[in-house]
């Protein structure tokens, strides 16, 4: 853990005076000044242990400091803030003529790591799918929607806008219009196909029969809204006793991750999801690795949970 020195050095006292001058020039609030001061104190304490300080530090000292923060598990957002504080500080010293160089200028940009999507296990998905009461009209419709969502990895907007004409139950294919009006064919499995057939049969025997171009119509035969489906999903998640409240996108994530866990090809998953760039799909390989590490830690005798 990197901590600020409790007794300010001469260079730190000098830095504090200059920081208050910088704060007046920029119109910073007392809270901003306090945050910058805490960040500079922490950096100053580290630099002095390296035989440097906030006035003489070179690029190698700044790299060492940021690397130490990263090794200590500092969150990306906090790391960016501390780096920004140092960059602002050295820019000020450069403008003041106190320094002739800027040790942060040549540092590579810090890439934002994409957060891992929320995930459901296969057991949790099964519990969610079983939650709707399929003896009712709405329950059967909702079960079929969940089955299709998990079986195909559709976006929720693609799901609620599905028309009857876009579904081929014989070939078990969906003709989906995705982002940018791009069309793709998405296969779905036998289980989902059975639920679609049951739902279609229920629609035909309704008095009066449900007549709508949409496969899963809402009120008045119009397309169900994404918000309405989201609300219904949350109800079923509570009924299933899930620890986290999933979004419709969570089932899309589950579809992709579970496919990869069972040996599916990354390119095939990219095509099924309709991703233009495979780098978007690659995050699911990361999730798969994370889950494998967790499994090892839980089950292996030398793992953290062993």
Secondary structure, DSSP 8 states (H G I E B T S, - for coil): -----SS--HHHHHHHHHHHHHHHHHT--HHHHHHHHHHHHHHHHHHHHTT--TTT--HHHHHHHHHHHHHTT--HHHHHHHHHHHHHHHHHHHHHTS-SS-TTTTS--------------HHHHHHHHT-S-TTSHHHHHHHHHHHHHHHH---HHHHHT-BGGGEETTTTEEEEE-GGG-EEEEE--HHHHHHHHHHHHHHHHSSS----SBTTB-GGG-B--HHHHHHHHHHHHHHTT-SS---HHHHHHHHHHHHHHTT--HHHHHHHHT-SSHHHHTHHHHHHHHHHHHHHHHHSTTSTT-
